[in-house]
């Protein structure tokens, strides 16, 4: 008879390892902060594209979120849990991750408001339900995005010019009627190497795929990352976008572009896989990654959202208990989880083929119009 086991990694939170995990994560996130400062502050300053304000703005941006989450955490702790030991690095990490996924043109006033929302929401969820069902970081992010959509946030003009002039790669791709080509959606930013290194517009600290992958490998070796979630999520998005690109005769660069753009890699590692809302069981994590990948592709191609990764990571935890329930049953009876896998694979094929065919039809319509114009 098999023993039931939901996980052996140190990502299973206990009072003993929680502080250690938080400190280690803080140190790793500081690497991404350093990259952001170099990319968005130092390099533009050395090329005389920004002044002193632009040089120091990236670090001030992140510090404002960190300080606010720490202050609000201290206040809430004194008011609600005065006898409980506080983990300062936990609130600092929430502040870092929250600021790293924000666009750099967000004014500091709104950054600190969103940071307060992150901590207040976490305390609200714990007091009301006893656990976290939605990522506080993403709740703060959606708060800021809502202000952007309502035009409450003004555009700043002293930032990294690359972030303002070109816009995000996925944003540019969304303005093209078809899937585009390498020359139109990749070359304006350089090459795919620039995407991998992270020297493209995007979230404050989410663009370096290389750094994120290196940190993910380290966390996996230390058994502090639910590696199945980012691996399956990224693989699912890659597979679906590869099929979509095949309908338009695009090569391997297209799914790589989709993987290296937006907050997919950063979010799947530091939000989807690290959050309390993700499954604990191995089978549950695989299913979580499959359905998360499908939802990301659906939001990217079938909604006005240019990058559906973070939005999908905000929605999918609603089904966390379902994935863990299936994973718990599959520990003893794997065949009972087959239906869930069949559904996931069916959705992958269905939406990949549907989106691919729709874009193929759109391309043919454009070609027909161009031929008609040439004939005239």
Buried (B, 14 or more C-beta within 10 A) or exposed (E): EEEEEBBEBBBEEEEEBBBEBBBBBBEBBEBBBBBBBBBBBBBBBEEEEBEEEBBBBBBBBBBBBBBBBBBBBBBBBEEEEEEEEBBBBBBBBBBBBBBBBBBBBBBBEBBBBBBBBBBBBBBBBBEEEEEBBBBBBBBBBBBBBEBBEEEEBEEBEBBBBBBBEBBBBBBBBBEEEBBBBBEBBBEEBEEBEBBBBBBBBBBBBBBBBBBBBEBBEEBBEEBBBBBBBBBBBBBBBBBBBBBBBBBBEBEEBBBBBBBBBBBBBBBBBBBBBBBBBBBBBBBBBBBBBBBBBBBBBBBBBEEEBBBBBBBBBBBBBEBBEBBBBBBBBBBEEEEEBEEBBEBBEEBBEEBBBBBBEBBBEBBEEEEEEEEEEEEE
